[in-house]
């Protein structure tokens, strides 16, 4: 292309961009929906100064995944964000939102929005940990129904916090969560805070009932219901039964049952 042709093309491009910038600054509400789809960051920045720009336009804008961090940060400073919960939530979900801005927005999110953030693909480890902590801090004031729902969806760290409350209704929901780790269940059934109902819930759950480590922990826990203790004792390895018979943690009656089981086995 001739030098003059390149110059003419650049002038044409500059003229088109100038027109788009002017339109972004001055157009009405309907036209702004087209403007927020413009690929040029400078056009988007111009749109942010348009007095007709409202929550709906910014929601569409934050739905884009091709925005740079600086541009998303500029969106975060828009006056509409301070007054809109939807915009705060949308900012947190956008992968280009700066980490510091995400952290500042976490306290404004609802409980299950925080949970969704924990599970969001692309969220950084620091952001996930911060969201999990925010959820855990709210557990003391979270209604039981919400805790039960939360237990089915939560991450492993949140499940650990829920299990520590030892509410059998919440525990039963935790046990169905595929993110729950055996180590967390082991800590639960080994703990003095685990009630008989909680231990029984673990023992009858199809996913956890036949784990050798969990069975052993339930046998050692004085809170395990007597009927469950007897059932587990009958199938326990002989060495484990010997340890139970000599255990200082179990009461006299359970140690007697263990000794009786050893006698039945001819040991």
N, C-alpha and C positions, 0 to 999 in steps of 0.2 A: 504494500500500500504506500502511496506517495506520502511524504511528510505532511503535506497540506491536508491529505485525507485523514491522517491520524489526528491532526489538530481539530479538524471539523467534527470528527467522531467524539473527541473528548469534550468539545464545547456542547455537543448535543447531549452527552451523558450528564454533564454538569447542569445543563438547563433542565433536564428531566428530574434530576435529584433535587434541584431547587424548587421545582413545582411540587414534588412529593413532600418536601419539608414544609413548604407553605401550606399545603393541604392538611398535613398532620397538625399544624398549629391552629388552623382556623376552621376545619370542617365540623359538621354537626355530628350528633350521636350515631346515626346510622352509618355514615361514611367512616367513622372511627373503627368500626368492626373490620373494615377492609385494611385500614391503616395498620392496625396492630398485627397484621399478618405480613407486613413488609419485611423483607430480609435485611434491610439496611439498619444497623444500630442507631445511626444518627436520626433516622426517621422516627424510630421508636422513642428516642429521647425527646424529640420535638412533640410527639403525641402526649408524653407525660406532662407537658406544659399546657396542653389544651384544656380549657376550663370545662369542656363538655365531657371529658373523660370521667367515667364513673366505675363503680365496683365491677359491673358486668364486663366492661372492656378489659380491665386488669385481670380478671379471672381467665378470660380467653388468652390474654398475653402470657400468663403464668402457666397455661396449659402447654405452651411451646417448650420443646426440649433442646432448642438450638440457640438459646440465649447465653451470652457470656456472663461471667460472675459480676463484672462491673455493672452491667446493665441490670441484672437482677437486684443488685444492691441499690441501684438508683430507684427501681420500682419499690423496693422496701422503704424508701424514704418518702414515698408519696403520702400526702395527707390522708388519703382514703384508707390506707392500711391501718392507721391508728384507730380507726372507727369501725373496722370490719373484721369480724372473726373469720369469715370465709377467706379473706385475703391472707390473713396470718397463716391459716392452715394450708392454703395453696402455696405460699412461699416456702413453708417447711417441706412440702412434697417436691418442690422443683429441685432437680439435682445440681443446678448451678448456684443455688443460694449459698452464700458464704457461711462457713461453719459458725462464726461468731454471731451472725444474725439468726441462724437456726437456734442456737442456744438461748438467745434472748427471747425467742418466741415460744419456747417450750412451756413456760408457766401459763400461757394463754390458751393452750390446747385442752380439749376435753379428754377424758380418760381414754376412750377408745381411739381417738385420733393419735394419741401417744403410742398406743399399742400398734396401730397401723404403721406408724413411723418405724417402730422397732423391726417390723417385718418387711419394710420397703426395700426393694432391690436397689442397690447403689448407695444406700445410706452408709456413712463412714462408721467405723467402730466407736469412735468417741461420741458421735451423735446417738448411736444406738444405746450406749451405756447411759448417757445423759437422759434419754427418754425413759429407759427402764427405771432409773433412780426416781424420776418424776412420778412414775406410776406407783412405785413402792411407797413413796412418801405419802401418797394419797390413800393408801389401803385402810388406814385407821378410820377414815371418814367415808369409805365406800360402802354403799348398801349391800346386803347379802346377795341379792339377785344379780347385781352387777359383778360381784366377786365370782359367782358361779359361772357367769358368761365369760368373764375374763379368764378364768381357769382353763376354759376350753381353747382359748386363742393365744395365751401368753407365751412369752419366751421362757427359756430355762431359768433365767435369773429371777423373773417375776414369779414363776412357779415355786421356786425355793422359798420366797417370801410368803406366798399363800399357804404353803404346807406348814410353815412355822406357826400359823394360827391354829392348826389342828381342829378346825371345824369340819366334821365328817361330811357335811353337805358340799363344802368347797373341795375337800380332798377327793371325793368321788369324781368330781369334774376334772380335777387335775390328773387323775389316773388315766383319763381318756385322751389326754393331750399327747400327740406323738413326739413333742419336744421334751417331754419329761425324761430325766435320766435315772437309771437304776440307782446311782449313788445318792440321789436326792431322796428316793423312796427308802433306801437303806437307812439314811440318817433319820428319817421320820419314824420308822418302826423300831429303831434303836433308842429313841429318845424317851425320856420320862414324861414329856408333854403329850405323847401319843396316847389317846384314850383307847379303851377296849373297842369301842365302835370304829375308831379310825383303823386300828390294826386289823379288825375283822373285814373292813372294806377292802384293804389291800389283799388280804388272804383269799377273798372270793372273786377278785378281779381276774379275768382270764389272761390278761397280759402279764400280771405280776405274781400270780398265785404259785407258780412252780419254779420260781428262781431260788436256787439253793442258798444263796447269801441272805435273801430276805427271810426264808424259812428259819434259818439259824438265828437271825436277829430277833424274830418274833418269839422263838423259844426262850431266848435270854431275857426278854422284857417282862417284868412282873405284871405289867398292865394287860398282857395278852389274856383274853377270856379263857377260862378253864377248859371249856369244851374244845376250843381251837388248840390249846396247848396239848391236850391229849391226842388229838388227831395228828398234829405235827410230830409229836414225840414218837408215835408208832412207826413213822417212815423215816425218822432221822438216822444218820449213820451212827454206828455204835460208839465211835470215839466221841462224837458230839454228845451222846446221851451220858457217857462217863463224865464229861466236863460239866454237864448240867447237874449231875448228882453231887458234884463237889463244889458247885457254884456258891459263892457268898452273896450273890445278888438275889437268888431265888429264895422263896419262903420254904418252910419245912415241908409243907404238903407237896409242893412241886418236886422237891428233891426226893421225897419218898416215891413219887410216881416215876421219876427217872430211875431210881434204884430198882423199883419193881419191874420196869421195862428191861433193865439189864438182866434181871433174874429170869424173866420170861425168855430171853434170848440165850440163856445158859452162860452168861458172862460173869 
